[in-house]
Amino acid sequence: MEKEEHNKNQWKSSLSFLTAMIGSAIGLGNIWRYPYVVYSNGGGAFLLPYLISIIFMALPYLYLEYGVGYKFKSAVPEMFKKVKSKLEVIGWFICFTSFLILTYYVVVIGWDLIYLLLSFTKGWGANPNAFYTVGVLQSTTSLAGITSIVWPIAISLVVIWSIIWYISHQNLNNGIGKYSQILIPSLIIMMAIVVFYGLNLPGAKIGYTALFTPNWTALTDPKIWLAAAGQILFSLSLGWGVASTYTSYLPEDTNLIKNGIIVTIANCGFELFAAIGIFSILGFMSLNQGQALNSLVTQGSGLIFIALPTIFNVMGDFAYILGPIFFLCVFFAGVTTTISLLEPKSYGISNKFGIKRQKVVTVLCIIGFAISIVYATKTGSYLLTIADSFLNEFAVLFGIILECITFGWLYNTNKILAILNKNYSKHNLGIWWTYLIKYAIPLIFISLWANGVYGLITSSNLISALVEGIIAIILVVCPIIVTILPGKKTVKQN
């Protein structure tokens, strides 16, 4: 019986692990954030600090999460507890952070689901800007709007959370493993269609040339280097506890170094590929409407729900095919990320309290849905922006810093290094990796964290301070409570 339970919580193949990890990494950040960040931070010149950030920060830190998960074979809080019992609270802090990110991330996927349905008829009308802010979001910055639910968004949340529950409540391979292997190849094929069509549009060259034209003087600006580090951090889903959790399910003979390289190349290749397609489409709009490209380039929801629908409006009949494919791409990318965000906390609770996976996932999905309804109100999009900034620029980075200190200084990094090199005979990681984990990478993350905190303080107002205060209380109180609660010795999982 124990062997059967163990097998249910172990990847059947490296392919299952790889597609799950790639699915976690490929998300909204690849499609709506990366193109803007490249364009506004030196164009082609940005690729240099981006590549350096991957080699000397992102990949080494990813290996830390891989090594820790593979070494301890347990949930994130338990990993910290095994280093020192009092550190369990850090693991719960990371789990609660990723769960709170999930509660608003699903809302953005809900917006996309609405646009997916609208794209078959270009239902956003002649003015996508007004339709998005007034028709879909019904946006207001007044707290009074929190009492008014926007029903199309709320209904879309029911659909999204039902999908998350359906996939996640099953055992590892029948749920996350199986559907990641379906969604990721489908996503890549659909994005290839978007890119191919975009490259063949009149004016495409205007777009991708502007994207990659290097501004070498930008390399002297420290903000460009921080932007590169921040982008790859966000893009690879670092600090969410996902990599450690997924790696804990791996069998003993797994090549961690090779898998890390594959995931990183797949993630970065996809976002570069997607950026070419999006900028080709923007170039078409620039030529067709006689508008300067920089007036069309935006990030986040403005790109997905305003700029591209505007372009689809002037694209002709093929937009009725390209539009649905594009929004389905975003939807698939979002779903694979959301199921990964739920996993660290669901495994953590199941691991500590011995509650079956199905029950934990069901309860967490109900709680998550209740929280996400707040973002489905008329004030929701405003609150979402505040929560996103606080969680990603403060909480995630703070958790990463604590993880580097825990496993870089309080634990013998040579043990993790031995685990990483165990099944990889070519180009083993050397002592330089431990120096990066102990010194260089924490300094980079502290710089990013300080920059983020400064931005939060300088842009703060009464409402944002209130929202940030509530989130901070949750992230302090809840991890302490769960840490104090007595756990069960026998872990039952399905």
ABEGO torsion letter per residue (X at the ends): XAAAAAAAABBABAAAAAAAAAAAABBAAAAAAAAAAAAAAGEAAAAAAAAAAAAAAAAAAAAAAAAAAAAAGBBAAAAAAAABAAAAAAAAAAAAAAAAAAAAAAAAAAAAAAAAAAAAAGAAEABAAAAAAAAAAGBBABAAAAABBBAAAAAAAAAAAAAAAAAAABBAAABAAAAAAAAAAAAAAAAAAAAAAAAABBGAAAAAAAAABBBAAAAABAAAAAAAAAAAAAAAGBGAGAAAAAAAABBAABBAAAAAAAAAAAAAAAAAAAAAAAAAAAAAAAAAAGBBAAAABBBEAAAAAAAAAAAAAAAEAAAAAAAAAAAAAAAAAAAAAAAAAAAAAAAAAAAAAGBBAAAAAAAAAAAAAAAAAAAABAAAAAAAAAAAAAAAAAAAAAAAAAAAAAAAAABBAAAAAAAAAAABABGBBBAAAAAAAAAAAAAAAAAAAAAAAAAAAAABBAAAAAAAAAAAAAAAAAAAAAAABBBBABBBBX
